Each structure stands twice: as structure tokens, then as C-alpha cells.
Amino acid sequence: MGRLDGKVIVLSAAAQGIGKAAAIAFAKEGAQVTATDINAEKLKELDGTPGIKTKVLDVTKKDHVEALAEEFDHVDVLFNVAGFVHHGTILDCGEKDWDFTMNLNVRSMYLMLKAFLPKMLAQKSGSIINMSSVASSIKGVANRCVYSTSKAAVIGLTKSVAADFLEQGIRCNCICPGTVDTPSLRERIEARPDPEQAFKDFMARQRTGRMCTAEEVAHLCVYLASDEVSTFSSCRLFLSITQRLGTHSQNQPGYIFGRFLLQICGQHICYIFRFFGSLHCSFLMQIMRVQDVHSH
Ligand SMILES: NC(=O)c1ccc[n+]([C@@H]2O[C@H](COP(=O)([O-])OP(=O)(O)OC[C@H]3O[C@@H](n4cnc5c(N)ncnc54)[C@H](O)[C@@H]3O)[C@@H](O)[C@H]2O)c1
């Protein structure tokens, strides 16, 4: 028996990276997955995978998104993955860069939520997972101005939807990974004037000595999509911290940060555990109940 048996899951940006790994992981756990992406060619790589149906979708196009939603009577999980990383400070970020990033990283989620949420409300259940990043309100990262701004907005959007629809059976959470080794990350490294140095700089930030893999993030996606966390409703922020914030030692910032949150959250819970310990990965995931919608 799979952990997601019979669940209907729709996700964006599934042709590569985290989205692709998540689509495969969802299907392996028994879900009926609709994997969408703007890149028709790359998406074909998923054709024939048991449990996965592919569909070309540009998440920035309202009519495309609405047409896709029309095809579903029932959706259990919506995973909004699509996002773009602009490199640079605010001074390097032209209005076009700003608009492109906010359109793809934030407005697309607004469109997907507006199209799919009514179906979840009608069925009185649903789990929404939005892709954010540690680069945002979690952590300031150099040369990620508009990207971080957009991902902070995703956290705000997630909290807002969670607060508004908790009583109607809707869970809304977001994932905030550190550096994940995906095709676009490699492309960004290659695009730097000195790719070798850029790779070294990325690696220097990884206390674990390696980057997180898309498959490791997919484990977390399965967990959030499953009924194992059906009590994890309301506004909770899921953080996967692999970089300077996360380590194994109790004296290290990740642990101290978790303890701090535990204190400010009063009776609320703060789970700190090694989610991927069995994979020999030094990947510390902190799941923190940062806020509860009832307190607002
Ligand atoms: N890779 C990382 O280090 C990392 C870390 C934290 C968060 N994230 C976030 O995870 C998400 C996925 O990143 P990744 O690196 O796994 O993937 P990626 O960047 O390698 O792939 C992105 C996918 O999105 C698709 N896409 C682009 N524009 C689209 C559009 N308009 N409509 C539909 N699909 C579109 C592309 O075709 C591609 O398949 C992004 O939101 C990213 O910001 C990535």
C-alpha cells in the first residue's frame, strides 16, 4: 500500500529538478499525478511513468490554468513548484526582471490557487504545497534580491491561505529548501563569468559538504501530501535548512533557532528531527509551528 494511494495530485514545473522528482515520488506512493510544465520536450521524459499523466502548462497564463482546473472534479494535492532565480542585487534588477520574477514566482501561484481552491472547498479537503526558499524572509542571501522578495511573498501567501481556509479542511504549507542540485542550478553556475569559482562558492556554503538532491526534497513533498500530516493543518512553516542555519550540534544556529521558536511559540510544538537521517544525509529538517491561525 502506498502512502498516497488514490490521491489526485497536480503540480507545476515537473519537467526537471524538484518538480520532476516529486512527481515520480508521488506516483511511486500510489498517487494519480498530473505533471505539468511549459517545456513540452522535457516533460515527455515522464511519459509512460506509471501513475503520471503529463500536460503542457504555462502557469503564468490565466486561461491555461483555468482550462487545466476545468479538467478536474476532485484534487487532493496542489503543488506549486514553478519559480525562477534572478541573480543580482536590487541595482542589477531591471523592471522587466522584477516583473518576470514576481509574475512566475508569485502571481502564478495566485492563478493556480484561484483555479483549484474552489474544488478543494467543494470537497472540504485539500493540501496545498507552495515552493518557497531559505532565500527570503528566512535568510538574507547576497545577489538574490527579487528572488528572495518573491519567495517571502510565497510564505505570506501560504500563511494567508492557511488562515482563511483551515476550518474548511484546507491545509496550506510551504517548503523552503536550501541549495538543491538541479539542472537550473547547474545552468546558473555555468552562466557565471567564472563557473569553477561559482561552484566553489556554492559548495563553501554547504556545511554538509554536498548539496541537497531533488529526490531528498521530494521525500518532504510526499510527507506533506500524505495523510500522515493531516493534523498539520493551519499555518505552519516548513523549513528545510541545509546551510549555515542547520547542523547537528546543539550549539549550532539551527538548533538554537529551533529552541528560540519553541520558546516564543509557547505551548505550540517545535519538532526538530533528521528527516533524511536514514539516507546518510546531513540534512536537518526543522518543522516549526510558527503561528497558529486561531491566534490571529
Ligand atoms: N534548486 C534550488 O537550489 C532551489 C532551492 C530552493 C527553492 N527552489 C525552488 O524550487 C522550484 C523548482 O526549482 P528547480 O531548481 O527544482 O527547478 P528548475 O529551475 O531546474 O526547473 C524549473 C522548471 O520550471 C519550468 N517552468 C519555467 N517557467 C514555467 C512556466 N511559465 N510555466 C510552467 N513551468 C515553467 C521549466 O520548464 C523547468 O522545467 C523553484 O520555485 C525554485 O525557486 C529551488
PDBQT file of the ligand as one rigid body, heavy atoms in Angstrom, charges set to zero:
ROOT
HETATM    1  N1  LIG A 301      17.335  24.412  -6.913  1.00  0.00    +0.000 N 
HETATM    2  C1  LIG A 301      17.439  25.061  -5.778  1.00  0.00    +0.000 C 
HETATM    3  O1  LIG A 301      18.518  25.235  -5.193  1.00  0.00    +0.000 OA
HETATM    4  C2  LIG A 301      16.188  25.592  -5.122  1.00  0.00    +0.000 A 
HETATM    5  C3  LIG A 301      16.240  25.978  -3.772  1.00  0.00    +0.000 A 
HETATM    6  C4  LIG A 301      15.113  26.500  -3.165  1.00  0.00    +0.000 A 
HETATM    7  C5  LIG A 301      13.947  26.632  -3.897  1.00  0.00    +0.000 A 
HETATM    8  N2  LIG A 301      13.916  26.260  -5.196  1.00  0.00    +0.000 N 
HETATM    9  C6  LIG A 301      12.660  26.447  -5.927  1.00  0.00    +0.000 C 
HETATM   10  O2  LIG A 301      12.165  25.189  -6.369  1.00  0.00    +0.000 OA
HETATM   11  C7  LIG A 301      11.444  25.360  -7.571  1.00  0.00    +0.000 C 
HETATM   12  C8  LIG A 301      11.986  24.400  -8.613  1.00  0.00    +0.000 C 
HETATM   13  O3  LIG A 301      13.344  24.667  -8.808  1.00  0.00    +0.000 OA
HETATM   14  P1  LIG A 301      14.291  23.578  -9.500  1.00  0.00    +0.000 P 
HETATM   15  O4  LIG A 301      15.668  24.121  -9.396  1.00  0.00    +0.000 OA
HETATM   16  O5  LIG A 301      13.973  22.240  -8.992  1.00  0.00    +0.000 OA
HETATM   17  O6  LIG A 301      13.724  23.555 -10.977  1.00  0.00    +0.000 OA
HETATM   18  P2  LIG A 301      14.364  24.090 -12.310  1.00  0.00    +0.000 P 
HETATM   19  O7  LIG A 301      14.585  25.562 -12.197  1.00  0.00    +0.000 OA
HETATM   20  O8  LIG A 301      15.508  23.218 -12.691  1.00  0.00    +0.000 OA
HETATM   21  O9  LIG A 301      13.163  23.827 -13.295  1.00  0.00    +0.000 OA
HETATM   22  C9  LIG A 301      12.115  24.727 -13.347  1.00  0.00    +0.000 C 
HETATM   23  C10 LIG A 301      11.028  24.159 -14.242  1.00  0.00    +0.000 C 
HETATM   24  O10 LIG A 301      10.026  25.163 -14.330  1.00  0.00    +0.000 OA
HETATM   25  C11 LIG A 301       9.550  25.179 -15.655  1.00  0.00    +0.000 C 
HETATM   26  N3  LIG A 301       8.930  26.463 -15.949  1.00  0.00    +0.000 N 
HETATM   27  C12 LIG A 301       9.558  27.638 -16.176  1.00  0.00    +0.000 A 
HETATM   28  N4  LIG A 301       8.653  28.585 -16.482  1.00  0.00    +0.000 NA
HETATM   29  C13 LIG A 301       7.440  27.991 -16.428  1.00  0.00    +0.000 A 
HETATM   30  C14 LIG A 301       6.114  28.440 -16.653  1.00  0.00    +0.000 A 
HETATM   31  N5  LIG A 301       5.856  29.711 -17.007  1.00  0.00    +0.000 N 
HETATM   32  N6  LIG A 301       5.093  27.570 -16.513  1.00  0.00    +0.000 NA
HETATM   33  C15 LIG A 301       5.335  26.289 -16.177  1.00  0.00    +0.000 A 
HETATM   34  N7  LIG A 301       6.572  25.790 -15.947  1.00  0.00    +0.000 NA
HETATM   35  C16 LIG A 301       7.608  26.643 -16.087  1.00  0.00    +0.000 A 
HETATM   36  C17 LIG A 301      10.794  24.913 -16.504  1.00  0.00    +0.000 C 
HETATM   37  O11 LIG A 301      10.453  24.460 -17.800  1.00  0.00    +0.000 OA
HETATM   38  C18 LIG A 301      11.501  23.853 -15.663  1.00  0.00    +0.000 C 
HETATM   39  O12 LIG A 301      11.132  22.551 -16.026  1.00  0.00    +0.000 OA
HETATM   40  C19 LIG A 301      11.557  26.824  -7.942  1.00  0.00    +0.000 C 
HETATM   41  O13 LIG A 301      10.433  27.521  -7.481  1.00  0.00    +0.000 OA
HETATM   42  C20 LIG A 301      12.792  27.263  -7.190  1.00  0.00    +0.000 C 
HETATM   43  O14 LIG A 301      12.777  28.648  -6.903  1.00  0.00    +0.000 OA
HETATM   44  C21 LIG A 301      15.000  25.737  -5.829  1.00  0.00    +0.000 A 
ENDROOT
TORSDOF 0
